[in-house]
């Protein structure tokens, strides 16, 4: 016979919570009127993470595996790799609390364990922590991380894939830059060489003749940062002299050894992109064994190259190169897994605007790919993008502002996407 004390006051109802941030967990603790004193510690125990670690010697990997298992976590690797003497790779699976405990124990150990613990902690901090940094663009400062920044595309070329090339019409390009600024652009990205698949290299003189007059006139008319889209140090130097403040290098510093030293000498922020091969050949059957892993390794090397040349790491942003040596399936996977690049610790830019992947999914020409572009932009922002490169600035600004309200949390403080004041 059931007593009234054991009766259920209503139907049994269970739901799985998508907590995301630790403060969401704390809110749920308060809602069930539980003791919130241990909420922070419990939140760390609910956050399961998978960390791939490469380059650890076999004996150290064995010790790390033992420590992770002792803490309640797991290590996934081949038995041969764990017992080998050379470098190996493994997957570490555990909660944030377990990683903290293991890294604390290994922090003072030798045999490569202390550096391994430091690298695991670095990656986790970069992945977890909200990142706000300032890109110093001459007299202007771009605050990265508070909201999504918008880079407006100005193609000073006659053969842009998107049909917006305005080579030779300086007035039209300046007008477009002014319109983009009014619509909410934070950066104007000006390029004079087509990088569409199959494009041929261009000589320096022609490229400079296309971009320098536009940069000079826009610098006098708009109060936002201007970036030069080039992989040639000579073009970048002239563009900086003309008023540009940011260098956007699609080659990730691979095509001109003078680019990183130039950025260091001039104090210009760098955007380094991943590209497979060169524009002329990049779409010739691109293949990867580990798409995101290879992109991450390439970009990390680019950031290291910049730092060795004297560019501060916090002045380097990374771009996985949507459409540059990737199939449509590769590009969609980049968007799905974009958050993984946050563990590199750099601001992340994505440029999917009007790209052929969107055209192939929707079976639409470049001029009809706005809705598809906005869908990808929203997903990219939700997955960790700090900046997006777009052709349609007004629509992208509205989409980004709405996505920011969801992702970053609306509190009535997200600034209007308009021409930001100099700071």
Beta strands, then each sheet from edge to edge (+ up, - down):
strand 1: 48-57
strand 2: 74-76
strand 3: 87-95
strand 4: 133-137
strand 5: 140-144
strand 6: 149-155
strand 7: 187-191
strand 8: 225-229
strand 9: 246-249
strand 10: 269-273
strand 11: 316-319
strand 12: 347-350
strand 13: 387-390
sheet 1: 1+ 3- 2+
sheet 2: 4+ 5-
sheet 3: 6+ 7+ 8+ 9+ 10+ 11+ 12+ 13+ 6+
end
